[in-house]
Amino acid sequence: MTTHRTSGDQAPRRSFLKQFSLGLTGGLLAAGSSATPAWAHAYAQADTSLKITKVEPVLLTGIRAYGPWLFVRVETADGFVGWGEGTNFPGVQPIAVAIRNLSSVVVGESAWDIEKLWNKMYRFLYYNGMGGVVMAAISAIDIALYDIVGKKLGVPVHKLLGGLVHEKLRVYANGWTEGVPRTPEAYATRTKELVAKGYTGCKFDPFSSTPYNREVTQADLRSAVAQVKAIREAGGPDYDIAIDVHGRWNTKATIEIIHALEPYRLFFYEEAVPPENIAAMVEVQRSVNTPLATGERIFGRHGFRELLERQAVRIVQPDIARTGGITEFKKIAAMADTYYVPVAPHNPNGPLCTIASMHACFSIPNFLILEFFEPDEAIFREIVGSGWRADTGAVYPINAPGLGVNITDDFLRKYKFDEKKTLEMELRTFNTVK
């Protein structure tokens, strides 16, 4: 072991630094609150403020085909309320139960300690398996904690995450085919409407179902090609077209489908094969030119590790309401950046998921594009109290404290959970094996 001696000139230096530090601290204290920044007061109160007193799941039925929203409301002893979202489907009720389970380890803790609470929740439900229900519940509470801390400090969440890397976020339209006949002519007309509204890209699924053997028929393939061709012609050469097939097809069928669609320059092809077998995704990506994207059914940074290591896709799509909230989303994005892989968040859920995704995406360098459900536009004007800003296929920062949303009792009554309508939607949307 080597012993390091202090040289003769270090002791006076240390004495000077100590006296300087004491003098600076004393000067600030003597000057009173006028000379002490607001963050210093908040930091001094961190040990005693933001004690969590209540964690409550809130089930709602949204405007889009009666899809469910799963919000969470977190209260603190000093009167701050944070909102988060953990929507997943089909079946949101189990997530609400998981949130109630997690409340037992969160109540009594400080909302300041977001990283600590994330790990506490994760390890508490660890033996349930770190999949959809558990991670969605953790996500909801995690987002609400950021909302609380932002409100306490009087800053938007993106400021807590390192500030703005981007001035605006590009978005693509989804949900635009709802109620539209599945014909090339109808899709062409609707595409022209989207372009007129300022959208520069879209995503859709050209298939409505899949057989048990995951094979595509020639009739279904011809139909898909006709739809994409019509959208390309209506949108023009610069309009981006993303395809989402929801992991319905096997490796053989997927490669056949992508090869048939590649002449129309796809922006990306989402969930080419089911997420359980990364090797199959690798095979598809090596066999096609189109960038593959995936992530909605991959949970936490551990789930994305092998996907990135094997370079199975060109784009990752973590869902902030399902993969672990803002805390985990930032880590996944940082991991992806080390592989030069961009992030295009999966975002088909409720409005709080979109807004939380926006705050996180503004703070990461490898953001690509944000999924945005065109039928939900009115919701954001309803809940963003500081004013919703969007134009020409982009959204702008929300600068109000926390997430910047105002969830009122009137809003909760307006979107009261209707289990019957939600069940009908889930059966119609997800019961697709024929």
C-alpha positions as CSV (number, residue, x, y, z in Angstrom):
1,M,0.0,0.0,0.0
2,T,1.3,3.4,-0.9
3,T,1.0,6.3,1.6
4,H,0.5,9.7,0.1
5,R,2.0,12.6,2.1
6,T,0.6,16.1,2.1
7,S,3.0,18.6,0.5
8,G,3.9,21.7,2.4
9,D,1.8,24.1,0.3
10,Q,-1.5,22.0,0.4
11,A,-2.3,22.7,4.1
12,P,-2.6,26.5,3.7
13,R,-4.6,26.0,0.5
14,R,-7.1,23.8,2.3
15,S,-7.3,26.3,5.1
16,F,-8.1,29.1,2.6
17,L,-10.7,27.0,0.8
18,K,-12.4,26.2,4.1
19,Q,-12.5,29.8,5.2
20,F,-13.7,30.9,1.8
21,S,-16.5,28.3,1.9
22,L,-17.6,29.3,5.4
23,G,-17.5,33.0,4.5
24,L,-19.6,32.4,1.3
25,T,-22.2,30.3,3.3
26,G,-22.3,32.9,6.0
27,G,-22.8,35.7,3.6
28,L,-25.7,33.9,1.9
29,L,-27.4,33.2,5.2
30,A,-26.9,36.8,6.4
31,A,-28.3,38.2,3.2
32,G,-31.6,36.4,3.8
33,S,-34.1,35.0,1.3
34,S,-33.5,37.8,-1.2
35,A,-30.0,36.5,-1.9
36,T,-30.8,32.8,-1.7
37,P,-32.1,31.2,-5.0
38,A,-35.4,29.5,-5.0
39,W,-33.9,26.1,-5.6
40,A,-31.8,26.4,-2.5
41,H,-34.9,26.9,-0.4
42,A,-36.5,23.9,-2.1
43,Y,-33.4,21.8,-1.5
44,A,-33.3,22.7,2.2
45,Q,-36.9,21.6,2.6
46,A,-36.4,18.4,0.6
47,D,-36.2,16.2,3.8
48,T,-39.5,17.4,5.1
49,S,-41.6,18.3,2.1
50,L,-43.5,16.3,-0.6
51,K,-44.3,13.4,1.8
52,I,-46.6,11.1,-0.2
53,T,-50.0,10.6,1.5
54,K,-52.1,9.0,-1.3
55,V,-51.7,7.0,-4.5
56,E,-54.9,6.4,-6.4
57,P,-55.6,4.8,-9.8
58,V,-58.2,6.5,-12.0
59,L,-59.9,4.6,-14.8
60,L,-61.3,6.6,-17.6
61,T,-62.8,5.9,-21.0
62,G,-61.2,8.0,-23.7
63,I,-62.6,9.6,-26.9
64,R,-60.9,7.3,-29.4
65,A,-63.1,4.3,-30.0
66,Y,-63.8,4.1,-26.3
67,G,-60.2,3.1,-25.5
68,P,-59.4,3.1,-21.8
69,W,-57.1,5.5,-20.0
70,L,-55.4,4.5,-16.8
71,F,-54.3,7.6,-14.8
72,V,-52.8,7.8,-11.3
73,R,-53.3,10.6,-8.8
74,V,-50.5,11.1,-6.2
75,E,-51.0,13.5,-3.3
76,T,-48.5,14.9,-0.9
77,A,-48.9,16.2,2.6
78,D,-48.2,19.8,1.6
79,G,-50.9,19.9,-1.0
80,F,-49.2,19.0,-4.3
81,V,-51.0,16.6,-6.7
82,G,-49.2,14.8,-9.5
83,W,-50.8,13.0,-12.4
84,G,-49.3,10.1,-14.3
85,E,-50.5,7.4,-16.8
86,G,-50.0,3.7,-17.2
87,T,-52.4,2.8,-19.9
88,N,-52.0,-0.6,-21.5
89,F,-54.6,-2.8,-23.1
90,P,-56.6,-5.0,-23.4
91,G,-57.4,-5.1,-19.7
92,V,-56.6,-2.0,-17.7
93,Q,-58.1,-3.2,-14.4
94,P,-55.1,-5.3,-13.4
95,I,-52.9,-2.3,-13.7
96,A,-55.1,-0.4,-11.3
97,V,-54.8,-3.3,-8.8
98,A,-51.0,-3.2,-9.2
99,I,-51.0,0.6,-8.5
100,R,-52.9,0.0,-5.3
101,N,-50.3,-2.7,-4.3
102,L,-47.5,-0.3,-5.0
103,S,-49.1,2.4,-2.9
104,S,-48.2,0.5,0.2
105,V,-44.5,1.0,-0.5
106,V,-44.8,4.6,-1.8
107,V,-47.1,6.3,0.7
108,G,-45.0,7.9,3.5
109,E,-42.0,8.4,1.2
110,S,-40.8,11.7,-0.3
111,A,-41.7,12.5,-3.9
112,W,-38.3,14.0,-4.3
113,D,-36.7,10.6,-4.3
114,I,-37.8,9.5,-7.7
115,E,-34.8,7.1,-8.5
116,K,-35.1,5.5,-5.0
117,L,-38.8,5.0,-5.4
118,W,-38.5,3.6,-8.9
119,N,-36.1,0.9,-7.6
120,K,-38.3,0.3,-4.5
121,M,-41.4,-0.3,-6.6
122,Y,-39.5,-2.5,-9.1
123,R,-38.1,-4.7,-6.5
124,F,-41.3,-4.9,-4.5
125,L,-43.2,-6.5,-7.5
126,Y,-40.1,-8.2,-9.0
127,Y,-41.5,-11.7,-8.4
128,N,-44.6,-11.0,-10.5
129,G,-42.4,-10.8,-13.6
130,M,-41.3,-7.5,-15.1
131,G,-43.8,-7.3,-17.8
132,G,-46.8,-5.3,-18.9
133,V,-49.0,-4.9,-15.8
134,V,-46.1,-4.3,-13.3
135,M,-44.2,-1.9,-15.5
136,A,-47.3,0.1,-16.5
137,A,-48.1,0.6,-12.8
138,I,-44.6,1.7,-12.0
139,S,-44.6,4.0,-15.1
140,A,-47.8,5.8,-14.0
141,I,-46.5,6.6,-10.5
142,D,-43.0,7.6,-11.8
143,I,-44.6,10.1,-14.2
144,A,-46.7,11.5,-11.4
145,L,-43.6,12.0,-9.2
146,Y,-42.0,14.1,-11.9
147,D,-45.2,16.2,-12.2
148,I,-45.1,16.8,-8.4
149,V,-41.4,17.8,-8.3
150,G,-41.8,20.1,-11.3
151,K,-44.8,21.8,-9.6
152,K,-42.9,22.2,-6.4
153,L,-39.9,23.8,-8.1
154,G,-42.1,25.8,-10.5
155,V,-40.5,24.4,-13.6
156,P,-41.6,22.1,-16.5
157,V,-40.6,18.5,-16.4
158,H,-38.2,18.9,-19.3
159,K,-36.1,21.3,-17.2
160,L,-35.7,18.5,-14.6
161,L,-34.4,16.2,-17.4
162,G,-31.6,18.5,-18.6
163,G,-33.6,21.2,-20.6
164,L,-34.5,21.5,-24.2
165,V,-32.3,19.8,-26.9
166,H,-35.0,20.5,-29.6
167,E,-37.1,23.5,-30.3
168,K,-40.0,21.4,-31.5
169,L,-40.8,17.7,-32.0
170,R,-41.9,16.2,-35.3
171,V,-45.0,14.1,-35.1
172,Y,-46.7,11.6,-37.4
173,A,-50.5,10.9,-37.6
174,N,-52.0,7.7,-36.2
175,G,-55.6,6.9,-35.6
176,W,-56.5,8.6,-38.8
177,T,-58.1,5.4,-40.4
178,E,-60.7,5.1,-37.6
179,G,-64.1,4.9,-39.3
180,V,-62.6,5.1,-42.8
181,P,-63.4,2.4,-45.3
182,R,-60.3,0.1,-45.9
183,T,-60.0,1.0,-49.6
184,P,-57.2,2.8,-51.5
185,E,-59.6,5.5,-52.6
186,A,-60.7,6.3,-49.1
187,Y,-57.2,6.3,-47.7
188,A,-56.0,8.6,-50.5
189,T,-58.7,11.1,-49.7
190,R,-57.9,11.0,-46.0
191,T,-54.2,11.3,-46.6
192,K,-54.8,14.5,-48.6
193,E,-56.8,15.9,-45.6
194,L,-53.8,15.1,-43.3
195,V,-51.4,16.8,-45.5
196,A,-53.6,19.9,-45.6
197,K,-53.6,19.9,-41.8
198,G,-49.8,20.0,-41.8
199,Y,-48.9,16.3,-41.2
200,T,-45.8,15.1,-42.9
201,G,-46.2,11.4,-42.2
202,C,-48.5,8.7,-40.9
203,K,-48.7,5.2,-39.6
204,F,-51.3,2.5,-40.2
205,D,-51.8,-1.2,-40.3
206,P,-52.8,-2.5,-43.8
207,F,-54.0,-5.8,-42.3
208,S,-57.0,-6.3,-40.0
209,S,-56.3,-9.9,-38.8
210,T,-54.0,-12.8,-39.0
211,P,-54.4,-16.6,-39.2
212,Y,-53.1,-19.0,-36.5
213,N,-50.2,-20.0,-38.7
214,R,-49.1,-16.3,-39.2
215,E,-48.9,-16.7,-43.0
216,V,-50.1,-13.9,-45.3
217,T,-52.4,-14.7,-48.2
218,Q,-51.7,-13.2,-51.7
219,A,-55.1,-11.5,-51.5
220,D,-54.2,-9.7,-48.3
221,L,-50.8,-8.8,-49.6
222,R,-52.3,-7.3,-52.8
223,S,-54.7,-5.3,-50.7
224,A,-51.8,-4.0,-48.5
225,V,-49.8,-2.9,-51.5
226,A,-52.8,-1.1,-53.0
227,Q,-53.4,0.8,-49.8
228,V,-49.7,1.9,-49.4
229,K,-49.5,2.8,-53.1
230,A,-52.6,5.1,-52.8
231,I,-51.2,6.8,-49.7
232,R,-47.8,7.4,-51.4
233,E,-49.5,8.9,-54.5
234,A,-51.8,11.1,-52.4
235,G,-49.1,12.2,-49.9
236,G,-46.4,12.9,-52.4
237,P,-42.7,11.8,-52.5
238,D,-41.8,13.5,-49.2
239,Y,-44.6,12.1,-47.1
240,D,-43.4,9.4,-44.7
241,I,-45.3,6.2,-44.4
242,A,-44.8,3.9,-41.4
243,I,-46.4,0.5,-41.2
244,D,-47.4,-1.3,-38.0
245,V,-48.3,-5.0,-38.3
246,H,-48.4,-5.6,-34.5
247,G,-46.2,-8.6,-34.6
248,R,-48.8,-10.7,-36.4
249,W,-46.7,-12.5,-39.0
250,N,-43.9,-15.1,-39.0
251,T,-40.4,-14.4,-40.4
252,K,-41.2,-15.8,-43.9
253,A,-44.4,-13.8,-44.3
254,T,-42.9,-10.6,-42.9
255,I,-40.0,-10.6,-45.3
256,E,-42.4,-11.2,-48.2
257,I,-44.6,-8.3,-47.1
258,I,-41.8,-5.9,-46.7
259,H,-40.3,-6.7,-50.1
260,A,-43.6,-6.1,-51.7
261,L,-43.9,-2.7,-50.0
262,E,-40.4,-1.4,-50.3
263,P,-40.9,0.2,-53.7
264,Y,-43.1,2.8,-51.8
265,R,-40.2,3.9,-49.5
266,L,-41.4,3.0,-46.1
267,F,-40.3,5.2,-43.2
268,F,-40.2,2.2,-40.9
269,Y,-41.9,-1.1,-40.4
270,E,-43.1,-1.7,-36.8
271,E,-43.2,-5.0,-34.9
272,A,-42.2,-7.1,-37.9
273,V,-42.4,-10.3,-35.8
274,P,-43.5,-11.0,-32.2
275,P,-41.1,-9.6,-29.6
276,E,-40.2,-12.8,-27.8
277,N,-37.5,-13.9,-30.3
278,I,-34.9,-11.3,-31.0
279,A,-33.0,-13.6,-33.4
280,A,-36.0,-13.6,-35.7
281,M,-36.1,-9.8,-35.7
282,V,-32.3,-9.8,-36.6
283,E,-33.0,-12.2,-39.5
284,V,-35.7,-9.9,-40.9
285,Q,-33.6,-6.7,-40.5
286,R,-30.7,-8.3,-42.3
287,S,-33.0,-9.4,-45.2
288,V,-34.7,-6.1,-46.0
289,N,-33.7,-2.5,-46.6
290,T,-36.6,-0.9,-44.7
291,P,-35.7,0.2,-41.1
292,L,-37.4,-2.0,-38.5
293,A,-38.8,-0.5,-35.3
294,T,-40.0,-2.1,-32.1
295,G,-40.4,-1.5,-28.4
296,E,-44.0,-1.3,-27.3
297,R,-43.9,-4.8,-25.7
298,I,-40.4,-4.6,-24.4
299,F,-40.1,-3.5,-20.8
300,G,-37.3,-1.6,-19.1
301,R,-33.7,-1.1,-20.1
302,H,-33.0,-4.8,-19.5
303,G,-35.5,-5.7,-22.2
304,F,-33.8,-3.3,-24.7
305,R,-30.3,-4.4,-23.9
306,E,-30.2,-7.5,-26.2
307,L,-32.2,-5.8,-28.9
308,L,-29.6,-3.1,-29.1
309,E,-26.6,-5.4,-28.7
310,R,-27.7,-7.5,-31.6
311,Q,-28.7,-4.5,-33.7
312,A,-32.0,-6.1,-34.4
313,V,-33.8,-2.9,-35.4
314,R,-32.8,0.6,-36.7
315,I,-35.3,2.5,-34.4
316,V,-36.4,1.8,-30.8
317,Q,-39.9,2.6,-29.6
318,P,-40.1,2.6,-25.8
319,D,-43.6,3.5,-24.5
320,I,-43.2,5.8,-21.5
321,A,-46.5,4.6,-19.9
322,R,-45.5,1.0,-20.2
323,T,-41.7,0.6,-20.0
324,G,-40.9,2.2,-16.7
325,G,-42.0,5.9,-16.9
326,I,-39.7,8.9,-17.5
327,T,-36.9,7.5,-15.3
328,E,-36.5,4.3,-17.4
329,F,-37.3,6.0,-20.7
330,K,-34.3,8.4,-20.3
331,K,-32.0,5.4,-19.6
332,I,-33.2,3.4,-22.6
333,A,-32.7,6.5,-24.9
334,A,-29.2,6.9,-23.6
335,M,-28.5,3.2,-24.2
336,A,-29.8,3.5,-27.8
337,D,-27.7,6.6,-28.4
338,T,-24.5,4.5,-27.8
339,Y,-25.6,2.3,-30.7
340,Y,-26.5,5.4,-32.9
341,V,-30.1,4.2,-32.8
342,P,-32.9,6.9,-32.8
343,V,-35.9,6.9,-30.5
344,A,-39.5,7.2,-31.9
345,P,-41.7,6.6,-28.8
346,H,-44.7,4.2,-29.0
347,N,-47.6,6.5,-27.9
348,P,-51.1,5.2,-28.6
349,N,-52.4,5.7,-25.1
350,G,-54.0,8.7,-23.3
351,P,-53.0,12.4,-23.3
352,L,-50.8,12.2,-20.2
353,C,-48.6,9.6,-22.0
354,T,-48.2,12.0,-24.9
355,I,-47.3,14.9,-22.7
356,A,-44.9,12.9,-20.6
357,S,-43.3,11.6,-23.8
358,M,-42.9,15.2,-25.1
359,H,-41.1,16.3,-22.0
360,A,-38.7,13.4,-22.2
361,C,-38.2,13.6,-25.9
362,F,-37.3,17.3,-25.8
363,S,-34.4,16.4,-23.5
364,I,-32.8,13.6,-25.6
365,P,-30.5,14.1,-28.6
366,N,-31.5,11.0,-30.5
367,F,-35.2,11.8,-30.8
368,L,-36.6,10.9,-34.3
369,I,-40.4,11.4,-34.3
370,L,-43.4,11.1,-32.0
371,E,-46.5,9.1,-32.6
372,F,-49.6,11.4,-32.3
373,F,-53.2,10.3,-32.5
374,E,-54.9,12.8,-34.8
375,P,-58.4,12.3,-33.3
376,D,-57.1,13.4,-29.8
377,E,-56.1,16.9,-30.8
378,A,-59.0,18.5,-28.9
379,I,-58.0,16.8,-25.7
380,F,-54.7,18.6,-25.4
381,R,-56.4,22.0,-25.8
382,E,-58.7,20.9,-23.0
383,I,-56.1,20.0,-20.4
384,V,-53.0,22.0,-21.2
385,G,-53.7,25.2,-19.2
386,S,-50.7,27.2,-20.6
387,G,-51.9,26.8,-24.1
388,W,-51.4,23.9,-26.6
389,R,-48.9,24.7,-29.4
390,A,-48.7,22.6,-32.5
391,D,-48.3,23.3,-36.2
392,T,-47.0,21.8,-39.5
393,G,-46.6,18.4,-38.1
394,A,-44.9,19.4,-34.9
395,V,-45.5,20.1,-31.2
396,Y,-43.8,22.6,-29.0
397,P,-42.7,22.6,-25.4
398,I,-45.2,23.0,-22.6
399,N,-43.6,25.4,-20.2
400,A,-46.0,25.3,-17.2
401,P,-44.8,23.7,-14.0
402,G,-44.7,19.9,-13.9
403,L,-46.3,18.2,-16.9
404,G,-48.3,21.3,-17.4
405,V,-51.8,19.6,-17.4
406,N,-54.9,20.5,-15.5
407,I,-57.1,17.5,-14.7
408,T,-60.3,18.8,-13.2
409,D,-63.3,17.1,-11.6
410,D,-65.3,18.0,-14.7
411,F,-62.8,16.3,-16.9
412,L,-63.0,13.1,-14.8
413,R,-66.8,13.1,-14.9
414,K,-66.8,13.8,-18.7
415,Y,-64.6,10.7,-19.3
416,K,-66.0,8.4,-16.6
417,F,-65.0,4.8,-17.1
418,D,-67.5,2.8,-19.1
419,E,-66.5,-0.8,-18.8
420,K,-69.0,-2.1,-21.4
421,K,-67.8,0.3,-24.1
422,T,-64.2,-0.3,-23.3
423,L,-64.7,-4.1,-23.5
424,E,-66.4,-3.8,-26.9
425,M,-63.5,-1.7,-28.2
426,E,-60.9,-4.2,-26.9
427,L,-62.6,-7.2,-28.4
428,R,-63.0,-5.4,-31.7
429,T,-59.4,-4.2,-31.8
430,F,-57.4,-7.1,-30.2
431,N,-59.3,-10.2,-30.9
432,T,-57.8,-10.5,-34.4
433,V,-56.9,-14.2,-34.9
434,K,-59.0,-15.7,-37.6
